[in-house]
C-alpha cells in the first residue's frame, strides 16, 4: 500500500518526496519494522520525538510529528496535531471495517450501552461486536484490552480484524481520554450515543467544560456528516448542549427519555415501574405506545437500554422488533450484577460505580427492592481525581443505610489517606474496613434476609492495583468471585 494513496484518501498533504511503500503503523518504536509509519507524540511521561532516530533505524519510512521535530532519513509528515493526522492516515490503512459503526460517550453507561447495542443487533440476526471497558466482545468470546479506548493502532487493527471475521456491526465506547488523544478517529460512525455527564476525570481535564469539550468531539468531528446523535434527555443541561452541537453540525437528533420525542426521532419514556426482577417500561415511538418488561434492575439500566435501542433504530433497525428485543437483554458484567445470595437470603450486587453520581444511581436503583437495609461497600481509586472522594462519601451516606469505606485501587497513594478523604464527606454511620475482602465479608455476614448488599467501584475488574511505576503490583481480585467466596465461608461459619 502506497503512502501517497493513504494520504490522498485522508486528505493529507505530503512532501514532494512523500511516496513510499507502507507495511504498518506504530506509536512504539520497538514495534517498528521496515515500511512502518511512526507516530511521534509528546506525552505526559515520554516524548515520542526522542525515539525518531531509533524508529528510522528500524525501518520507518515516514514520521508523523510536529513541524519542529527533527526527522532525518524518513518522510516527515508535519502536523500541529500529529495524533489526529496519524489516526486519519492509519484509518485508511486498516481496512475493511464493519459496515455499521456506532460510538457511545458519556460519564456513565457507556459500557452497558455498547454491550446492549451489540445484543440487540445480535437478536436481529447481525454479526455484531463491541469494544470498550469489557474488551473486545463478539458472539464467540470476550477478550480484555485493559483500556476503555486502546491506542489508535490497536483500536483500528481490532476494528479491521472484526470485519475480517465477518462482523457487520460494531458499537464502541468513546472515552474522554480517547477522544482528546484522537484514539478513535477515521471510522465511518453512523450514530453516536450521549448518555450523561457528571464529575469524573478532573485530574486530567481542567474543569467540567473542558471535560464536556473532549466528549463532544464525538459529535463535532468524529461522526460522519450524515450521522445521528442519540441523546438521553435526563441530564438536561449537558444533554441540551449536546443537542445544540448536533444541530449546529446538521446531524439528525434522536432523543430518548421522559423528554424524548414521541415521533420517529425519539423514544419517550412514559412510565417506569420497578418489579421484583427488573422493571416495566411504558414507551412511545412514532406515535405508538408499548410496554417493555426489562429484566434488569435499576432506572439507569432503562436509560442505557433505551439509548441502545435508539442507536439500533437510528442505523436502520426495525423499531418494533428492536423495542421487543429490549425485554430479552442480558445483564452486563459488573453493572448491577447479582453476584451471590448471602446465607441470610440477602442478594449481593456488584457495580462499577466509581463517581458520586454513579454511586448514587446504583444505590437509588436498588432502593425500591430493599425491605430492610441497603449496605454499601466502596472505595476510591488512587492517582485519580481526589475531589470526588468526599462527595462519594456524602452520596453513600445519604442514600445507603450502612456504609463501609474500603480500598479500591490505591495505586501510588496511601490507601489510608484515600479512605480518610472519603470519610470526610460521609456521616457518622460510615465505618472503615481497609482490607477489601474483609469489608465484603463483613457486609455479607451482617446482612439480614430483607437487606441488599452493594459492592461498588471495581465491577468487572480482575485485579487490585497497588503502587505505581516500577513498584506497581496488580493482585488478583474480582468482586463477584470474592463475594461468592465470602458467602461460602459465611455458610461454613454458621454450621
Protein Blocks (a to p, Z undefined) as FASTA:
>chain_A
ZZklmmmmnopacdfklgccdfbdcfbfklgcehiacdddddfkbcfklmmmmmmmnopa
bdcddfkbccehiacdddfblmlmmmmmmmmmmccddfbdcddedjehklmmmmmmmmmm
mmnopacddddjkopadfkbccdehiabacfklmmmmmmmmmmnopabdcddddfklmmn
opaghiacfbdcdfbdcdehklmbmblmlmmmmmmmmmmmmpcfkbccdddfklmmlmmm
mmmmmmmnopacddedjkbcfbfnbccdfbdcddfklccddddeehiacddddfbecjkl
mmmmmmmmmmmmmnopafklmmmmmmmcccdehiapafbdcfkopacdddfbfbfklmmm
mmmmmmmmpmbbcdddddddehiafklmmmmmmmmmmmmmbdcdddfdekjacfklmmmm
mmmmmcfkbccdfblmlmmmmmmmmpcfkbccddehjlmafbdcedehjllccddddfkl
mmmmmmmmmmmmmZZ
